[in-house]
Amino acid sequence: MSPAARPAAHGFRPAQRLLDVANAVRRDPDVPRAALARVLAAHGETPADLAPGAFTDADADALRTAARRVTAVLTEADADRAAAALNDVFAECGARPRLSRHGGHPWHLHVDRGEGAGWADWFLASGALALAQILTEYGQPAWGECTAPDCAVLYLGTGPGSARRYCSTACASRTRVAAHRRRRRAERTGT
C-alpha cells in the first residue's frame, strides 16, 4: 500500500488533510469507511488506494483512532506542550524522514515507517510533520478549536493577520452579534 496524497490543484496540504479527517471523526466518531475515503480522495488519494480492499474497515478504524489521538495536539494552544505532544507522536510512529517519489508525484518527504506503513501510522506521522513545520514557522500553534459557543471545529490559522479564534467568519460574526445583543440588553435593563 502506498497511502500518499496526490497533490491537488492547490498543492499538497497534509495539515489541512489532518484537520479534515479529525473534524470528520469529531462530527461522527463512527464515521464510515466510505466517508473517510471521500475525505482522503478530496486530498488527492487515488481510487485504487481507497478501494475497499486497499483501505479496509480495519484501516478506517485505525484512522479514526489516529484522528482522535492527534486531536490532543490540535487543541493544544501552548507551544511547549504542542511541541512535546508532536515529539510523542513522532516517537510513537517511529518517524524517520525519507524522500519518496511514487504514483506520478514529485519527490516529497515521508516520515512514516516505510512503504508498508499502515494508514494510521502514515496519517499520524505526516500530520505531525506538517504541524511541526507550522509550529516552527510561526513559533506557536497556528491551529485550534473554534471558540464560538456550540462549535468544536478544528481550524488552521496560517493566513495573514492576527491569531484566529474561530473556524470561520460565520462563527466569529455570530459570536460578536450575540455579545453585542447581550450588552444592549444589559444597558436597557441596567444590569
Secondary structure as a PSIPRED ss2 file (coil, helix, strand):
# PSIPRED VFORMAT (PSIPRED V4.0)

   1 M C   1.000  0.000  0.000
   2 S C   1.000  0.000  0.000
   3 P C   1.000  0.000  0.000
   4 A C   1.000  0.000  0.000
   5 A C   1.000  0.000  0.000
   6 R C   1.000  0.000  0.000
   7 P C   1.000  0.000  0.000
   8 A E   0.000  0.000  1.000
   9 A C   1.000  0.000  0.000
  10 H C   1.000  0.000  0.000
  11 G E   0.000  0.000  1.000
  12 F C   1.000  0.000  0.000
  13 R C   1.000  0.000  0.000
  14 P H   0.000  1.000  0.000
  15 A H   0.000  1.000  0.000
  16 Q H   0.000  1.000  0.000
  17 R H   0.000  1.000  0.000
  18 L H   0.000  1.000  0.000
  19 L H   0.000  1.000  0.000
  20 D H   0.000  1.000  0.000
  21 V H   0.000  1.000  0.000
  22 A H   0.000  1.000  0.000
  23 N H   0.000  1.000  0.000
  24 A H   0.000  1.000  0.000
  25 V H   0.000  1.000  0.000
  26 R H   0.000  1.000  0.000
  27 R H   0.000  1.000  0.000
  28 D C   1.000  0.000  0.000
  29 P C   1.000  0.000  0.000
  30 D C   1.000  0.000  0.000
  31 V C   1.000  0.000  0.000
  32 P C   1.000  0.000  0.000
  33 R H   0.000  1.000  0.000
  34 A H   0.000  1.000  0.000
  35 A H   0.000  1.000  0.000
  36 L H   0.000  1.000  0.000
  37 A H   0.000  1.000  0.000
  38 R H   0.000  1.000  0.000
  39 V H   0.000  1.000  0.000
  40 L H   0.000  1.000  0.000
  41 A H   0.000  1.000  0.000
  42 A H   0.000  1.000  0.000
  43 H C   1.000  0.000  0.000
  44 G C   1.000  0.000  0.000
  45 E C   1.000  0.000  0.000
  46 T C   1.000  0.000  0.000
  47 P H   0.000  1.000  0.000
  48 A H   0.000  1.000  0.000
  49 D H   0.000  1.000  0.000
  50 L H   0.000  1.000  0.000
  51 A C   1.000  0.000  0.000
  52 P C   1.000  0.000  0.000
  53 G C   1.000  0.000  0.000
  54 A C   1.000  0.000  0.000
  55 F C   1.000  0.000  0.000
  56 T C   1.000  0.000  0.000
  57 D H   0.000  1.000  0.000
  58 A H   0.000  1.000  0.000
  59 D H   0.000  1.000  0.000
  60 A H   0.000  1.000  0.000
  61 D H   0.000  1.000  0.000
  62 A H   0.000  1.000  0.000
  63 L H   0.000  1.000  0.000
  64 R H   0.000  1.000  0.000
  65 T H   0.000  1.000  0.000
  66 A H   0.000  1.000  0.000
  67 A H   0.000  1.000  0.000
  68 R H   0.000  1.000  0.000
  69 R H   0.000  1.000  0.000
  70 V H   0.000  1.000  0.000
  71 T H   0.000  1.000  0.000
  72 A H   0.000  1.000  0.000
  73 V H   0.000  1.000  0.000
  74 L H   0.000  1.000  0.000
  75 T C   1.000  0.000  0.000
  76 E C   1.000  0.000  0.000
  77 A C   1.000  0.000  0.000
  78 D C   1.000  0.000  0.000
  79 A H   0.000  1.000  0.000
  80 D H   0.000  1.000  0.000
  81 R H   0.000  1.000  0.000
  82 A H   0.000  1.000  0.000
  83 A H   0.000  1.000  0.000
  84 A H   0.000  1.000  0.000
  85 A H   0.000  1.000  0.000
  86 L H   0.000  1.000  0.000
  87 N H   0.000  1.000  0.000
  88 D H   0.000  1.000  0.000
  89 V H   0.000  1.000  0.000
  90 F H   0.000  1.000  0.000
  91 A H   0.000  1.000  0.000
  92 E H   0.000  1.000  0.000
  93 C H   0.000  1.000  0.000
  94 G C   1.000  0.000  0.000
  95 A C   1.000  0.000  0.000
  96 R C   1.000  0.000  0.000
  97 P C   1.000  0.000  0.000
  98 R E   0.000  0.000  1.000
  99 L E   0.000  0.000  1.000
 100 S E   0.000  0.000  1.000
 101 R C   1.000  0.000  0.000
 102 H C   1.000  0.000  0.000
 103 G C   1.000  0.000  0.000
 104 G C   1.000  0.000  0.000
 105 H C   1.000  0.000  0.000
 106 P C   1.000  0.000  0.000
 107 W C   1.000  0.000  0.000
 108 H E   0.000  0.000  1.000
 109 L E   0.000  0.000  1.000
 110 H E   0.000  0.000  1.000
 111 V C   1.000  0.000  0.000
 112 D C   1.000  0.000  0.000
 113 R C   1.000  0.000  0.000
 114 G C   1.000  0.000  0.000
 115 E C   1.000  0.000  0.000
 116 G C   1.000  0.000  0.000
 117 A C   1.000  0.000  0.000
 118 G C   1.000  0.000  0.000
 119 W H   0.000  1.000  0.000
 120 A H   0.000  1.000  0.000
 121 D H   0.000  1.000  0.000
 122 W H   0.000  1.000  0.000
 123 F H   0.000  1.000  0.000
 124 L H   0.000  1.000  0.000
 125 A H   0.000  1.000  0.000
 126 S H   0.000  1.000  0.000
 127 G H   0.000  1.000  0.000
 128 A H   0.000  1.000  0.000
 129 L H   0.000  1.000  0.000
 130 A H   0.000  1.000  0.000
 131 L H   0.000  1.000  0.000
 132 A H   0.000  1.000  0.000
 133 Q H   0.000  1.000  0.000
 134 I H   0.000  1.000  0.000
 135 L H   0.000  1.000  0.000
 136 T H   0.000  1.000  0.000
 137 E H   0.000  1.000  0.000
 138 Y H   0.000  1.000  0.000
 139 G C   1.000  0.000  0.000
 140 Q C   1.000  0.000  0.000
 141 P C   1.000  0.000  0.000
 142 A C   1.000  0.000  0.000
 143 W E   0.000  0.000  1.000
 144 G E   0.000  0.000  1.000
 145 E E   0.000  0.000  1.000
 146 C C   1.000  0.000  0.000
 147 T C   1.000  0.000  0.000
 148 A C   1.000  0.000  0.000
 149 P C   1.000  0.000  0.000
 150 D C   1.000  0.000  0.000
 151 C C   1.000  0.000  0.000
 152 A C   1.000  0.000  0.000
 153 V C   1.000  0.000  0.000
 154 L E   0.000  0.000  1.000
 155 Y E   0.000  0.000  1.000
 156 L E   0.000  0.000  1.000
 157 G C   1.000  0.000  0.000
 158 T C   1.000  0.000  0.000
 159 G C   1.000  0.000  0.000
 160 P C   1.000  0.000  0.000
 161 G C   1.000  0.000  0.000
 162 S C   1.000  0.000  0.000
 163 A C   1.000  0.000  0.000
 164 R C   1.000  0.000  0.000
 165 R C   1.000  0.000  0.000
 166 Y C   1.000  0.000  0.000
 167 C C   1.000  0.000  0.000
 168 S C   1.000  0.000  0.000
 169 T H   0.000  1.000  0.000
 170 A H   0.000  1.000  0.000
 171 C H   0.000  1.000  0.000
 172 A H   0.000  1.000  0.000
 173 S H   0.000  1.000  0.000
 174 R H   0.000  1.000  0.000
 175 T H   0.000  1.000  0.000
 176 R H   0.000  1.000  0.000
 177 V H   0.000  1.000  0.000
 178 A H   0.000  1.000  0.000
 179 A H   0.000  1.000  0.000
 180 H H   0.000  1.000  0.000
 181 R H   0.000  1.000  0.000
 182 R H   0.000  1.000  0.000
 183 R H   0.000  1.000  0.000
 184 R H   0.000  1.000  0.000
 185 R H   0.000  1.000  0.000
 186 A H   0.000  1.000  0.000
 187 E H   0.000  1.000  0.000
 188 R H   0.000  1.000  0.000
 189 T H   0.000  1.000  0.000
 190 G C   1.000  0.000  0.000
 191 T C   1.000  0.000  0.000
